[in-house]
Amino acid sequence: MRQTQAMPDHTRYWAIADELFSLYGEGRYEELLAAALAAMERLPQRPATTAYWVACGRCLTGDPGAGLEVLARAVEAGCFWAPGDLLNEPDLAPARGLEGFQEVASASRRLHELAQAAAGPKLLSFGPEGAARGTLIALHGAEGPAEFAPFWAGAAGLGWAVAVPQSSQVQSSDGFGWLDGDVAAGEVALAHAGLVEEHGGETADTVLAGFSQGGRWAVEWALAGAPFECRGFIGVGPSLSGIAPAETSRLISTGAERRVRGYLIVGERDWVLEPVRELAQAWNSQGVACELEVVPGVGHSPPPDMDDRLGRALDFVAP
């Protein structure tokens, strides 16, 4: 199903999320908990996300019982999360040993399975006036894409046909994520084929982009040349820790052979900054041209001046 209208403004969500992620990265857990509790009031449309934040904050500040209570109340209200988010999140480790945690996890899993059975991929698109300069496929982060789609729309004004696929993989009751790479690659390949058919152009005129979780896949697929060939990648706060070191070496070699170019936009307070900086240096030294922009005052969120930065990124990746 294709939607062409712009999504609502989610500036408030990103301002709140940025504050929380920055406090987390700085280890200021008491302040993080206070901000997460306030977020439950300020973001009523995201009950699963804010309950998860509060539960993590309770565990980090030494009260896992209260954290489990928050999760239990949220599940009773219909919230749920992907099983791995409860069973593998390090911050929730103190709660996992408590009586009642498995019941909460099981109830969440059942709700997740029901939602997953009814889910399917969607596509939001933004078309340029006139012929397209190329195609930009932009991947949302976890629990997207509503909160991030508008940040890519500016590329349409620069002559690019833009598609923001929504994953079919349910991350939580608040949104979707790219949890299974093979499933994600298939859905993104279909979105890309449709965009090229609608607006014309060759696969070589494509740029892959993404934020956070989506940024990881955009970088990996662009370097690998699969599921389709492209000019390069744009990663905004990309979570690259999921790429194994051995795989990183192979991807660099493959990307260098095909002259892939990359552009990274990361906030100066984002916890991914240092590993991303190290990878960017490695890519440049081994033949993958890569530019890194560090955004002052920003944490793990899209920059407020995304249009300007996106224009520079596209000019670099697809000169």
Secondary structure, DSSP 8 states (H G I E B T S, - for coil): -EE-S-----HHHHHHHHHHHHHHHTT-HHHHHHHHHHHHHH-TT-HHHHHHHHHHHHHHTT-HHHHHHHHHHHHHTT--B-HHHHHS-GGGHHHHTSTTHHHHHHHHHHHHHHHHHH---EEEEE--SSS-SEEEEEE--TTBSTTTGGGTGGGGGGTEEEEEEE-SSEEETTEE---SHHHHHHHHHHHHHHHHHHH---GGGEEEEEETHHHHHHHHHHHHT-SS--SEEEEES--GGGS-HHHHHHHHHHHHHTT-EEEEEEETT-TTHHHHHHHHHHHHHTT-EEEEEEETT--SS--TTHHHHHHHHHHHH--
